[in-house]
Amino acid sequence: MASLNELEALVAERTREFKALQQKAAEASEKIIGEPVAGGVGLVQVDLTGRLVGIEFDQERLRSLDERRLGRQLVE
């Protein structure tokens, strides 16, 4: 059976590991990935969880784009 000191050391170690994981998760949630839109009309931005953060469009290319195809291009 583990002594009280051993249990306290184990709890302290797990607490440090947990805090380190929390820090990594916080840092990762701030990172944003950009994926080019098919046809080069812009950039779809998502975070590491896959949540949509934003969409940037190339204004020049957007003017000549067939708007009926835009939705499909965003998800391709």
C-alpha positions in Angstrom: 0.0 0.0 0.0 1.3 3.5 -0.9 2.2 5.9 1.8 0.6 9.3 2.3 3.8 10.9 0.9 3.7 8.7 -2.2 0.1 9.6 -2.8 0.7 13.3 -2.3 3.6 13.1 -4.8 1.4 11.3 -7.3 -1.4 13.8 -7.0 1.1 16.7 -7.4 2.5 15.0 -10.5 -0.9 14.5 -12.1 -1.9 18.1 -11.3 1.2 19.3 -13.1 0.4 17.1 -16.1 -3.2 18.3 -16.1 -2.1 22.0 -16.0 0.4 21.4 -18.9 -2.4 19.8 -21.0 -4.7 22.7 -20.2 -2.0 25.1 -21.4 -1.5 23.2 -24.6 -5.2 23.1 -25.3 -5.5 26.8 -24.7 -2.6 27.5 -27.1 -4.1 25.1 -29.7 -7.5 26.7 -29.6 -5.9 30.0 -30.6 -4.3 28.6 -33.7 -6.1 29.2 -37.0 -5.6 27.2 -40.2 -6.3 28.7 -43.6 -7.5 26.5 -46.5 -7.7 28.0 -50.0 -11.1 28.0 -51.7 -11.3 26.1 -54.9 -10.7 28.3 -57.8 -8.5 30.7 -55.8 -11.3 33.0 -54.8 -10.4 33.2 -51.1 -9.4 31.5 -47.9 -11.5 29.5 -45.4 -10.2 29.8 -41.9 -10.9 27.2 -39.1 -9.5 26.6 -35.7 -8.0 23.2 -34.7 -11.4 21.9 -33.6 -12.7 22.5 -37.1 -14.9 25.5 -36.1 -15.3 28.0 -38.9 -13.5 31.2 -37.9 -13.8 33.2 -41.1 -13.7 33.4 -44.8 -11.6 35.9 -46.8 -12.3 36.6 -50.4 -10.1 37.9 -53.2 -12.2 40.8 -54.3 -10.9 40.8 -57.9 -11.6 37.1 -58.4 -14.9 37.3 -56.6 -16.3 39.8 -59.2 -15.9 37.3 -62.0 -17.2 34.4 -60.1 -20.5 32.7 -60.9 -22.3 33.1 -57.6 -24.2 29.8 -58.1 -20.9 28.0 -57.7 -19.6 29.8 -54.7 -21.2 27.6 -52.1 -19.8 24.5 -53.7 -16.3 26.0 -53.9 -16.3 26.9 -50.3 -16.9 23.3 -49.1 -14.7 21.6 -51.7 
